[in-house]
Amino acid sequence: MADELQEEKDKIRAFAKKYCAAHHVKLNPDERVVEMVIEGLARNRISRGLRFCPCRVITGNLEEDQKNACPCVWHKQEIEKEGHCHCHLFVKE
């Protein structure tokens, strides 16, 4: 399990870095926050099949819950309004 979790965390970190470069945002400069969010995303990916945001409520209805997969459907609005997404993974450039 530890190897699988670390592998998934590495994949998510690589995805997040590419996402930042392509969407003019950056990862939170607080590495502790980034690690906590990535760990939650990885655990959700392993247990639920998608990178569900650890800060969102998952109902079990896959169709409804897909909007909660990272990057969630609200993240751009949140970054624009608050300077960061709800889980604080992505922040304004």
mmCIF file of the C-alpha atoms, coordinates in Angstrom:
data_MODEL
# 
_entry.id   MODEL 
# 
loop_
_atom_site.group_PDB 
_atom_site.id 
_atom_site.type_symbol 
_atom_site.label_atom_id 
_atom_site.label_alt_id 
_atom_site.label_comp_id 
_atom_site.label_asym_id 
_atom_site.label_entity_id 
_atom_site.label_seq_id 
_atom_site.pdbx_PDB_ins_code 
_atom_site.Cartn_x 
_atom_site.Cartn_y 
_atom_site.Cartn_z 
_atom_site.occupancy 
_atom_site.B_iso_or_equiv 
_atom_site.pdbx_formal_charge 
_atom_site.auth_seq_id 
_atom_site.auth_comp_id 
_atom_site.auth_asym_id 
_atom_site.auth_atom_id 
_atom_site.pdbx_PDB_model_num 
ATOM 1  C CA . MET A 1 1  ? 0.000   0.000  0.000   1.00 0.00 ? 1  MET A CA 1 
ATOM 2  C CA . ALA A 1 2  ? 2.790   2.460  0.846   1.00 0.00 ? 2  ALA A CA 1 
ATOM 3  C CA . ASP A 1 3  ? 4.406   1.985  -2.570  1.00 0.00 ? 3  ASP A CA 1 
ATOM 4  C CA . GLU A 1 4  ? 1.061   2.380  -4.338  1.00 0.00 ? 4  GLU A CA 1 
ATOM 5  C CA . LEU A 1 5  ? 0.299   5.540  -2.355  1.00 0.00 ? 5  LEU A CA 1 
ATOM 6  C CA . GLN A 1 6  ? 3.700   7.070  -3.102  1.00 0.00 ? 6  GLN A CA 1 
ATOM 7  C CA . GLU A 1 7  ? 3.385   6.208  -6.792  1.00 0.00 ? 7  GLU A CA 1 
ATOM 8  C CA . GLU A 1 8  ? -0.045  7.834  -6.937  1.00 0.00 ? 8  GLU A CA 1 
ATOM 9  C CA . LYS A 1 9  ? 1.213   10.918 -5.087  1.00 0.00 ? 9  LYS A CA 1 
ATOM 10 C CA . ASP A 1 10 ? 4.061   11.244 -7.582  1.00 0.00 ? 10 ASP A CA 1 
ATOM 11 C CA . LYS A 1 11 ? 1.598   11.028 -10.495 1.00 0.00 ? 11 LYS A CA 1 
ATOM 12 C CA . ILE A 1 12 ? -0.660  13.662 -8.954  1.00 0.00 ? 12 ILE A CA 1 
ATOM 13 C CA . ARG A 1 13 ? 2.244   16.013 -8.240  1.00 0.00 ? 13 ARG A CA 1 
ATOM 14 C CA . ALA A 1 14 ? 3.397   15.675 -11.878 1.00 0.00 ? 14 ALA A CA 1 
ATOM 15 C CA . PHE A 1 15 ? -0.163  16.308 -13.085 1.00 0.00 ? 15 PHE A CA 1 
ATOM 16 C CA . ALA A 1 16 ? -0.497  19.359 -10.824 1.00 0.00 ? 16 ALA A CA 1 
ATOM 17 C CA . LYS A 1 17 ? 2.767   20.875 -12.064 1.00 0.00 ? 17 LYS A CA 1 
ATOM 18 C CA . LYS A 1 18 ? 1.711   20.419 -15.703 1.00 0.00 ? 18 LYS A CA 1 
ATOM 19 C CA . TYR A 1 19 ? -1.712  21.826 -14.915 1.00 0.00 ? 19 TYR A CA 1 
ATOM 20 C CA . CYS A 1 20 ? -0.163  24.917 -13.339 1.00 0.00 ? 20 CYS A CA 1 
ATOM 21 C CA . ALA A 1 21 ? 2.030   25.587 -16.353 1.00 0.00 ? 21 ALA A CA 1 
ATOM 22 C CA . ALA A 1 22 ? -0.885  25.216 -18.765 1.00 0.00 ? 22 ALA A CA 1 
ATOM 23 C CA . HIS A 1 23 ? -3.451  27.240 -16.768 1.00 0.00 ? 23 HIS A CA 1 
ATOM 24 C CA . HIS A 1 24 ? -1.451  30.154 -15.359 1.00 0.00 ? 24 HIS A CA 1 
ATOM 25 C CA . VAL A 1 25 ? -1.713  29.157 -11.714 1.00 0.00 ? 25 VAL A CA 1 
ATOM 26 C CA . LYS A 1 26 ? 0.892   27.814 -9.319  1.00 0.00 ? 26 LYS A CA 1 
ATOM 27 C CA . LEU A 1 27 ? 1.076   25.300 -6.532  1.00 0.00 ? 27 LEU A CA 1 
ATOM 28 C CA . ASN A 1 28 ? 0.648   26.677 -3.059  1.00 0.00 ? 28 ASN A CA 1 
ATOM 29 C CA . PRO A 1 29 ? 4.084   27.761 -1.789  1.00 0.00 ? 29 PRO A CA 1 
ATOM 30 C CA . ASP A 1 30 ? 3.322   26.029 1.543   1.00 0.00 ? 30 ASP A CA 1 
ATOM 31 C CA . GLU A 1 31 ? 4.683   22.538 0.832   1.00 0.00 ? 31 GLU A CA 1 
ATOM 32 C CA . ARG A 1 32 ? 2.944   21.155 3.923   1.00 0.00 ? 32 ARG A CA 1 
ATOM 33 C CA . VAL A 1 33 ? -0.451  22.113 2.472   1.00 0.00 ? 33 VAL A CA 1 
ATOM 34 C CA . VAL A 1 34 ? 0.468   20.742 -0.952  1.00 0.00 ? 34 VAL A CA 1 
ATOM 35 C CA . GLU A 1 35 ? 1.557   17.428 0.577   1.00 0.00 ? 35 GLU A CA 1 
ATOM 36 C CA . MET A 1 36 ? -1.652  17.112 2.619   1.00 0.00 ? 36 MET A CA 1 
ATOM 37 C CA . VAL A 1 37 ? -3.882  17.812 -0.385  1.00 0.00 ? 37 VAL A CA 1 
ATOM 38 C CA . ILE A 1 38 ? -1.918  15.504 -2.684  1.00 0.00 ? 38 ILE A CA 1 
ATOM 39 C CA . GLU A 1 39 ? -2.073  12.733 -0.093  1.00 0.00 ? 39 GLU A CA 1 
ATOM 40 C CA . GLY A 1 40 ? -5.861  13.145 0.145   1.00 0.00 ? 40 GLY A CA 1 
ATOM 41 C CA . LEU A 1 41 ? -6.196  13.136 -3.641  1.00 0.00 ? 41 LEU A CA 1 
ATOM 42 C CA . ALA A 1 42 ? -4.034  10.012 -3.886  1.00 0.00 ? 42 ALA A CA 1 
ATOM 43 C CA . ARG A 1 43 ? -5.977  8.175  -1.201  1.00 0.00 ? 43 ARG A CA 1 
ATOM 44 C CA . ASN A 1 44 ? -9.255  9.049  -2.912  1.00 0.00 ? 44 ASN A CA 1 
ATOM 45 C CA . ARG A 1 45 ? -7.876  7.955  -6.288  1.00 0.00 ? 45 ARG A CA 1 
ATOM 46 C CA . ILE A 1 46 ? -6.840  4.592  -4.848  1.00 0.00 ? 46 ILE A CA 1 
ATOM 47 C CA . SER A 1 47 ? -10.032 3.968  -2.861  1.00 0.00 ? 47 SER A CA 1 
ATOM 48 C CA . ARG A 1 48 ? -12.653 5.656  -5.086  1.00 0.00 ? 48 ARG A CA 1 
ATOM 49 C CA . GLY A 1 49 ? -11.123 5.603  -8.570  1.00 0.00 ? 49 GLY A CA 1 
ATOM 50 C CA . LEU A 1 50 ? -10.928 9.378  -9.111  1.00 0.00 ? 50 LEU A CA 1 
ATOM 51 C CA . ARG A 1 51 ? -8.858  12.216 -7.686  1.00 0.00 ? 51 ARG A CA 1 
ATOM 52 C CA . PHE A 1 52 ? -11.699 13.524 -5.570  1.00 0.00 ? 52 PHE A CA 1 
ATOM 53 C CA . CYS A 1 53 ? -10.822 16.742 -3.781  1.00 0.00 ? 53 CYS A CA 1 
ATOM 54 C CA . PRO A 1 54 ? -10.302 15.945 -0.103  1.00 0.00 ? 54 PRO A CA 1 
ATOM 55 C CA . CYS A 1 55 ? -12.119 19.186 0.771   1.00 0.00 ? 55 CYS A CA 1 
ATOM 56 C CA . ARG A 1 56 ? -15.364 18.228 -1.003  1.00 0.00 ? 56 ARG A CA 1 
ATOM 57 C CA . VAL A 1 57 ? -18.214 15.963 0.119   1.00 0.00 ? 57 VAL A CA 1 
ATOM 58 C CA . ILE A 1 58 ? -18.471 12.796 -1.947  1.00 0.00 ? 58 ILE A CA 1 
ATOM 59 C CA . THR A 1 59 ? -21.999 11.370 -2.121  1.00 0.00 ? 59 THR A CA 1 
ATOM 60 C CA . GLY A 1 60 ? -21.298 8.057  -3.823  1.00 0.00 ? 60 GLY A CA 1 
ATOM 61 C CA . ASN A 1 61 ? -23.207 9.107  -6.956  1.00 0.00 ? 61 ASN A CA 1 
ATOM 62 C CA . LEU A 1 62 ? -20.409 8.971  -9.544  1.00 0.00 ? 62 LEU A CA 1 
ATOM 63 C CA . GLU A 1 63 ? -22.197 11.212 -12.041 1.00 0.00 ? 63 GLU A CA 1 
ATOM 64 C CA . GLU A 1 64 ? -22.824 13.889 -9.416  1.00 0.00 ? 64 GLU A CA 1 
ATOM 65 C CA . ASP A 1 65 ? -19.433 13.488 -7.742  1.00 0.00 ? 65 ASP A CA 1 
ATOM 66 C CA . GLN A 1 66 ? -17.342 13.884 -10.906 1.00 0.00 ? 66 GLN A CA 1 
ATOM 67 C CA . LYS A 1 67 ? -17.514 17.652 -10.451 1.00 0.00 ? 67 LYS A CA 1 
ATOM 68 C CA . ASN A 1 68 ? -15.513 17.104 -7.228  1.00 0.00 ? 68 ASN A CA 1 
ATOM 69 C CA . ALA A 1 69 ? -12.558 15.479 -9.001  1.00 0.00 ? 69 ALA A CA 1 
ATOM 70 C CA . CYS A 1 70 ? -9.410  17.603 -9.098  1.00 0.00 ? 70 CYS A CA 1 
ATOM 71 C CA . PRO A 1 71 ? -9.396  20.089 -10.635 1.00 0.00 ? 71 PRO A CA 1 
ATOM 72 C CA . CYS A 1 72 ? -12.980 20.568 -9.460  1.00 0.00 ? 72 CYS A CA 1 
ATOM 73 C CA . VAL A 1 73 ? -15.455 22.573 -11.498 1.00 0.00 ? 73 VAL A CA 1 
ATOM 74 C CA . TRP A 1 74 ? -15.261 25.530 -9.100  1.00 0.00 ? 74 TRP A CA 1 
ATOM 75 C CA . HIS A 1 75 ? -11.491 25.945 -8.839  1.00 0.00 ? 75 HIS A CA 1 
ATOM 76 C CA . LYS A 1 76 ? -11.100 28.691 -11.461 1.00 0.00 ? 76 LYS A CA 1 
ATOM 77 C CA . GLN A 1 77 ? -13.836 30.813 -9.860  1.00 0.00 ? 77 GLN A CA 1 
ATOM 78 C CA . GLU A 1 78 ? -12.338 30.269 -6.414  1.00 0.00 ? 78 GLU A CA 1 
ATOM 79 C CA . ILE A 1 79 ? -8.834  31.188 -7.564  1.00 0.00 ? 79 ILE A CA 1 
ATOM 80 C CA . GLU A 1 80 ? -10.120 34.330 -9.250  1.00 0.00 ? 80 GLU A CA 1 
ATOM 81 C CA . LYS A 1 81 ? -12.198 35.382 -6.249  1.00 0.00 ? 81 LYS A CA 1 
ATOM 82 C CA . GLU A 1 82 ? -10.104 34.158 -3.292  1.00 0.00 ? 82 GLU A CA 1 
ATOM 83 C CA . GLY A 1 83 ? -6.630  33.792 -4.800  1.00 0.00 ? 83 GLY A CA 1 
ATOM 84 C CA . HIS A 1 84 ? -6.686  30.010 -4.249  1.00 0.00 ? 84 HIS A CA 1 
ATOM 85 C CA . CYS A 1 85 ? -8.937  27.033 -4.810  1.00 0.00 ? 85 CYS A CA 1 
ATOM 86 C CA . HIS A 1 86 ? -10.950 25.684 -1.885  1.00 0.00 ? 86 HIS A CA 1 
ATOM 87 C CA . CYS A 1 87 ? -8.381  23.060 -0.907  1.00 0.00 ? 87 CYS A CA 1 
ATOM 88 C CA . HIS A 1 88 ? -5.492  25.539 -1.377  1.00 0.00 ? 88 HIS A CA 1 
ATOM 89 C CA . LEU A 1 89 ? -3.592  23.326 -3.841  1.00 0.00 ? 89 LEU A CA 1 
ATOM 90 C CA . PHE A 1 90 ? -3.664  25.888 -6.647  1.00 0.00 ? 90 PHE A CA 1 
ATOM 91 C CA . VAL A 1 91 ? -3.083  29.582 -6.072  1.00 0.00 ? 91 VAL A CA 1 
ATOM 92 C CA . LYS A 1 92 ? -3.098  32.664 -8.267  1.00 0.00 ? 92 LYS A CA 1 
ATOM 93 C CA . GLU A 1 93 ? 0.115   33.200 -10.229 1.00 0.00 ? 93 GLU A CA 1 
# 
